Amino acid sequence: MYTWRDLPAAQQPEYPDQEALRRVIAELETFPPLVFAGECDNLRARMAAVAKGEAFLLQGGDCAETFDAVGAEQIRAKLKTLLQMGAVLTYAASVPVVKVGRIAGQYSKPRSKPTETRDGVTLPVYRGDSVNGFEFTEAARTPDPERLKRMYHASASTLNLVRAFTTGGYADLRQVHAWNQDFVKSSPSGQRYEQLAREIDNALNFMHACGADPEEFKTVEFYASHEALLLDYETALTRVDSRTGQLYDVSAHMVWIGERTRQLDHAHIEFASRIRNPIGIKLGPTTTAEEALQYIERLDPEREPGRLTFIVRMGADKIRDRLPELVEKVTASGATVAWVTDPMHGNTFEAASGHKTRRFDDVLDEVKGFFEVHKALGTHPGGIHVELTGDDVTECVGGGDEIFVDDLHQRYETACDPRLNRSQSLDLAFLVAEMYRDQ
């Protein structure tokens, strides 16, 4: 049944104690699901609307979650930012916005090199809290399978909080809009969006005056996703659904295959082909149209809208050149996939200080290029996939409340890649809303 077990798998940790790993996997196989198959089916239906041009995907969250950030304040701040972005996009685009977090499982990161050397000492690279520790010591950097259980429990705690927040009144649309009004009033960049905020205000006041108080205002659908990187963990949480007899990865509603693990003849693609979850696949600038069509054959042979999402991460300087052929040939094939832009990963550079960072203008330019390509081809720009936090970090330069290169050290808190802070994230949402209106 688990046909991927004997295939090569990139980016897997080298555990020194294989027996300990087997014990942990056997224990994880007995743990309850983190999400239910029916919820995954609901998200697949929502993603079908995205693929057909009837909805827009907002997917965001940490580059790499950490165990010490599983607290109510951090999760609430992240969720608050995503809800604010969603409210703006819903109104401006006049279509439903499907809200999916990079959350409750994004504890693992692919790396370009297996080791890191400092002052003549070489140790395994940090691969995320699910594998090893960030501290540069042999003890911390040795892969430890017990961390897989910590990832499960951290994910369960996070999902518990997310469900409480999204159904317990915290996500009420009127409250979310009030937060956006505060942003518009207090932020120098936010003042640019006063007209849009006023439009939303008028719409809510009109509905209130009509006596409308729909239940949809009071709660929000929110789904969890992460990169399906560690196949031992994902396999342990892959279960047969009692209703359908099909396999679901119950670690998340949606999982994606990354740029570094999308080899067609390797284990990650085979794994994704066997589960019923909505699947994403990251497509970098080297992706050919032939490869894209092969991914469709492997992952969506039934041509089922909502099953497959192409998350394109080309870089601002390449998106306009590389994306058109992919979209044209996939569209001509008759497949209905969701096209989503990841404007973060293709725009990373190292500042003179040694910090990895991204320019907000580059992020914005890649999104603009993504919209331009779809507008020219008459296809649907289905969504955005961004690395963000609800905290006021200083990790990406630029934005309305401008962060300069010399500011990076002030609150550079990411465990891996640089994230947009709350102000930059809301900036992006308003700007994407304007682009969508111009489509």
C-alpha positions in Angstrom: 0.0 0.0 0.0 2.8 2.4 0.9 4.4 2.3 -2.6 6.8 5.2 -1.9 8.8 3.4 0.9 11.3 1.8 -1.5 11.9 4.9 -3.7 14.7 7.4 -3.3 13.7 10.4 -1.1 15.6 13.7 -1.1 16.1 15.9 2.0 15.6 13.2 4.6 17.5 13.4 8.0 20.2 10.8 8.7 19.2 9.4 12.1 22.1 7.8 13.9 19.7 5.5 15.9 17.4 3.7 13.4 15.8 1.6 16.1 14.8 4.7 18.0 13.2 6.0 14.8 11.3 2.8 14.3 9.9 3.0 17.9 8.8 6.6 17.4 7.1 5.8 14.0 5.3 2.9 15.6 4.0 5.2 18.4 3.0 7.9 15.9 0.9 5.4 14.0 -1.3 5.0 17.1 -1.9 8.7 17.6 -5.3 10.2 16.7 -5.6 12.2 13.4 -4.8 15.9 13.5 -7.4 16.6 10.9 -10.3 14.6 9.4 -10.7 13.2 5.9 -14.0 15.1 5.5 -12.3 18.4 6.3 -9.7 17.6 3.5 -12.6 16.9 1.2 -14.2 20.3 2.1 -10.9 22.1 1.3 -10.6 20.2 -2.0 -14.1 21.6 -2.9 -13.0 25.1 -2.0 -9.8 24.7 -4.1 -11.9 23.5 -7.0 -13.6 27.0 -6.9 -10.1 28.6 -6.9 -9.1 26.5 -9.9 -12.3 27.5 -11.8 -11.8 31.2 -11.1 -14.6 31.4 -8.5 -12.4 32.0 -5.4 -9.0 33.2 -4.3 -6.5 31.4 -2.1 -4.7 33.1 0.7 -2.0 30.8 2.1 0.5 32.1 4.7 2.4 31.6 7.8 5.9 30.9 9.1 8.8 29.8 7.0 9.6 27.3 9.8 7.5 27.0 12.9 9.4 26.5 16.2 8.3 24.6 19.3 8.9 27.5 21.6 6.5 29.7 19.5 3.5 27.5 20.3 1.8 30.0 22.5 -1.6 31.7 22.3 -0.1 35.2 21.6 2.0 34.1 18.7 -0.7 32.0 17.1 -3.3 34.7 17.6 -1.1 37.3 16.0 -0.5 35.2 13.0 -4.2 34.3 12.6 -5.2 37.9 13.1 -2.9 39.0 10.3 -4.3 36.3 7.9 -7.9 37.2 8.8 -7.2 40.9 8.2 -5.7 40.1 4.8 -8.6 37.8 4.0 -11.2 40.5 4.8 -9.6 43.0 2.5 -9.2 40.5 -0.4 -12.7 39.1 0.0 -14.3 42.6 -0.4 -12.0 43.8 -3.2 -12.1 40.6 -5.2 -15.8 40.0 -4.6 -15.1 36.3 -4.5 -14.7 33.9 -1.5 -11.2 33.8 -0.1 -10.0 30.4 1.0 -7.8 30.8 4.0 -5.0 28.2 4.6 -2.2 28.6 7.1 1.3 27.4 6.8 0.7 26.3 10.3 0.4 23.3 12.7 3.1 21.2 10.9 5.6 23.5 9.1 8.4 22.4 11.4 10.7 21.0 8.7 12.8 22.7 6.1 14.7 21.5 3.0 18.2 22.8 2.9 20.7 23.4 0.0 23.5 21.8 1.9 23.5 18.9 4.4 26.2 20.4 6.7 27.2 23.8 8.0 30.8 24.9 8.9 31.7 27.5 11.4 35.2 28.3 12.6 36.5 25.0 11.2 33.7 22.9 12.9 31.3 21.1 10.5 27.9 19.9 11.8 24.6 18.8 10.3 22.6 21.8 9.0 19.5 22.8 11.0 16.5 21.2 9.3 13.8 22.5 11.5 12.7 21.8 15.0 11.1 18.5 13.9 14.6 17.2 13.1 17.3 18.9 15.2 18.1 22.1 17.2 19.1 25.5 16.0 22.0 25.8 18.4 25.4 25.1 16.8 26.5 22.2 18.9 26.9 18.5 18.1 24.2 17.5 20.6 21.6 20.0 19.2 22.3 19.3 15.6 22.2 15.5 15.8 18.8 14.4 14.3 16.5 13.1 17.1 13.4 11.1 16.2 11.8 12.0 19.5 11.3 15.5 17.9 8.7 13.9 15.5 6.5 13.3 18.6 7.1 16.9 19.7 6.0 18.1 16.2 2.8 16.1 16.5 1.9 17.5 19.9 2.9 21.1 18.9 0.7 20.7 15.8 -2.2 19.4 17.9 -1.9 22.3 20.4 -1.8 24.9 17.5 -4.8 23.4 15.7 -6.7 23.4 19.0 -6.1 27.1 19.4 -6.9 27.9 15.8 -10.2 26.1 16.0 -11.1 27.9 19.2 -10.2 31.3 17.7 -12.0 30.8 14.4 -15.3 29.5 15.9 -15.4 31.4 19.3 -16.1 34.9 18.1 -12.5 36.1 17.6 -12.8 35.9 13.9 -16.0 37.9 13.6 -15.8 39.9 10.4 -16.8 43.2 12.1 -13.9 42.8 14.6 -11.5 41.9 11.8 -12.6 45.1 9.9 -12.1 47.2 13.1 -8.5 45.9 13.2 -8.0 47.0 9.6 -9.4 50.4 10.4 -6.8 50.7 13.2 -4.1 49.8 10.7 -5.3 52.4 8.2 -5.4 55.1 10.8 -2.2 54.4 12.6 0.1 53.3 9.8 1.8 55.7 7.3 1.3 53.0 4.6 -2.2 52.1 5.7 -3.5 55.6 5.0 -3.2 54.8 1.3 -6.0 52.3 1.7 -8.5 54.6 3.4 -10.9 54.6 0.5 -11.1 50.8 0.4 -11.5 50.6 4.2 -14.3 53.1 3.9 -16.1 51.1 1.2 -16.0 48.0 3.5 -17.3 50.1 6.4 -20.2 51.3 4.3 -21.0 47.8 3.2 -21.1 46.5 6.7 -23.2 49.4 7.9 -25.7 48.8 5.1 -26.1 45.2 6.1 -26.5 46.1 9.7 -29.1 48.7 8.8 -31.0 46.0 6.9 -31.0 43.8 10.0 -28.7 41.3 8.4 -26.5 39.4 10.8 -25.4 36.2 9.0 -23.7 33.4 10.8 -20.9 33.6 8.2 -19.8 36.9 9.8 -19.2 35.2 13.1 -16.9 32.3 12.2 -14.4 31.5 9.5 -13.3 28.4 7.7 -9.5 28.0 8.2 -7.4 25.1 7.0 -3.9 23.9 7.9 -1.1 23.0 5.4 2.6 22.3 5.4 5.3 20.9 3.2 5.2 17.1 3.2 8.9 16.8 3.6 9.6 14.1 6.3 8.1 11.0 4.8 8.5 9.0 8.0 6.2 11.4 9.8 3.8 11.8 6.9 3.5 8.1 6.4 2.9 7.5 10.1 0.0 9.9 9.9 -1.4 8.5 6.6 -4.6 6.5 7.4 -7.3 4.7 5.5 -10.6 6.6 5.6 -13.4 4.4 7.0 -16.0 6.0 4.7 -14.2 5.6 1.4 -11.3 3.1 1.9 -8.9 5.8 0.5 -5.7 7.1 2.0 -5.5 10.5 3.6 -2.6 12.3 5.2 -4.2 13.4 8.4 -1.3 15.6 9.5 -2.8 18.5 7.5 -5.7 19.4 5.2 -3.4 20.2 2.4 0.3 19.3 1.8 2.7 20.4 -0.8 5.8 19.0 -2.5 8.7 21.5 -2.5 11.1 22.6 -5.3 13.8 20.4 -3.9 11.8 17.2 -3.7 9.6 17.2 -6.8 11.7 14.6 -8.7 9.1 12.6 -10.8 10.6 9.2 -10.0 11.2 9.8 -6.3 9.2 9.1 -3.2 7.6 12.5 -2.5 5.7 12.5 -5.8 4.7 8.9 -5.4 3.5 9.6 -1.8 1.4 12.6 -3.0 -0.1 10.5 -5.8 -1.5 8.0 -3.3 -3.3 10.4 -0.9 -6.7 12.1 -1.4 -5.7 15.5 0.2 -5.5 18.6 -2.0 -1.9 18.7 -3.2 0.3 21.6 -4.0 3.6 21.5 -5.9 6.2 24.2 -6.0 7.4 25.1 -9.5 10.7 27.1 -9.7 12.2 28.9 -12.7 13.7 25.7 -14.2 10.4 23.9 -14.5 9.5 23.0 -18.0 6.0 22.8 -19.5 6.6 19.1 -20.1 7.4 18.5 -16.4 4.2 20.4 -15.4 2.1 18.2 -17.6 3.8 15.1 -16.1 2.9 16.3 -12.6 -0.7 16.5 -13.7 -0.5 12.9 -15.1 1.0 11.6 -11.8 -1.0 13.7 -9.3 -4.3 14.5 -11.1 -4.9 11.7 -13.6 -8.7 12.2 -13.2 -8.4 15.9 -14.0 -10.3 16.7 -10.8 -10.6 20.5 -10.1 -9.3 21.2 -6.6 -6.9 18.3 -6.5 -3.8 20.0 -7.7 -2.3 23.5 -7.1 0.7 24.8 -8.9 2.6 27.2 -6.5 5.0 29.1 -8.8 8.1 30.6 -7.2 10.1 32.1 -10.1 11.7 35.3 -8.8 10.6 38.8 -9.8 13.1 38.9 -12.7 11.9 35.6 -14.2 8.1 35.3 -13.6 7.1 37.2 -16.8 9.4 35.1 -19.0 9.0 31.6 -17.5 5.3 31.5 -16.4 3.4 32.1 -19.7 4.4 28.9 -21.4 3.5 26.8 -18.3 0.1 28.4 -18.1 -0.6 28.1 -21.8 0.4 24.5 -22.1 -1.4 23.3 -19.0 -4.5 25.2 -20.0 -4.4 23.7 -23.5 -4.1 20.2 -21.9 -7.6 20.7 -20.4 -6.5 20.3 -16.8 -8.1 22.6 -14.3 -5.4 23.4 -11.7 -5.2 26.3 -9.3 -2.4 28.8 -10.1 -0.9 30.4 -7.0 2.1 32.7 -6.7 4.8 32.3 -4.0 6.6 35.6 -4.3 9.0 34.9 -1.4 11.4 32.1 -2.3 12.7 33.3 -5.6 13.7 36.7 -4.1 16.0 35.9 -1.2 19.5 37.5 -1.0 22.1 37.9 1.7 22.6 41.4 3.1 26.1 42.7 3.9 25.4 41.9 7.6 25.0 38.2 6.7 21.2 38.2 7.2 19.1 36.4 4.6 16.4 38.9 3.5 14.0 39.9 0.8 13.0 43.3 -0.7 9.3 44.0 -0.3 9.4 45.6 -3.8 10.7 42.4 -5.3 7.9 40.4 -3.6 5.4 42.9 -4.9 6.9 42.9 -8.4 6.6 39.1 -8.6 2.9 39.2 -7.6 2.4 41.9 -10.3 4.1 39.8 -12.9 1.9 36.8 -11.9 -1.2 38.9 -12.4 0.0 40.4 -15.7 0.7 36.9 -17.2 -2.8 35.7 -16.2 -4.5 38.8 -17.5 -2.7 38.5 -20.9 -3.7 34.8 -21.2 -7.2 35.3 -19.9 -6.6 32.8 -17.1 -7.3 33.1 -13.3 -4.6 34.3 -10.8 -5.7 31.9 -8.1 -4.0 33.1 -5.0 -0.9 34.0 -3.0 1.4 31.9 -0.8 3.5 34.0 1.5 5.8 33.6 4.5 4.6 36.0 7.2 4.2 36.5 10.9 1.9 38.6 13.0 4.8 40.1 14.9 6.7 43.3 14.2 9.9 41.6 13.1 12.6 43.2 10.9 13.4 40.5 8.4 12.3 41.8 4.9 13.4 45.3 3.8 11.1 47.9 2.4 7.3 48.2 2.8 5.2 51.2 3.7 6.6 51.4 7.3 10.0 51.0 5.7 12.6 48.6 7.1 16.2 49.4 6.0 19.1 46.9 5.7 20.6 48.5 8.8 17.4 47.6 10.7 17.6 43.9 10.1 19.4 43.0 13.3 16.7 44.7 15.5 14.1 41.9 15.5 15.5 39.2 13.2 13.7 36.2 14.8 13.1 33.7 12.0 14.4 30.1 12.4 15.1 30.0 8.6 13.9 32.3 5.9 12.8 36.0 6.3 9.1 36.7 6.7 6.9 39.7 6.1 5.8 41.4 9.3 2.3 42.4 10.1 2.5 45.8 8.4 4.1 44.4 5.3 1.6 41.6 5.1 -1.4 44.0 5.2 0.4 46.3 2.7 0.6 43.3 0.4 -3.1 42.4 0.9 -4.3 45.9 0.0 -2.0 46.0 -3.0 -3.1 42.5 -4.2 -6.7 43.6 -3.7 -6.1 46.6 -6.1 -4.4 44.3 -8.7 -7.3 41.9 -8.5 -9.8 44.7 -9.2 -7.8 45.6 -12.3 -7.9 42.1 -13.8 
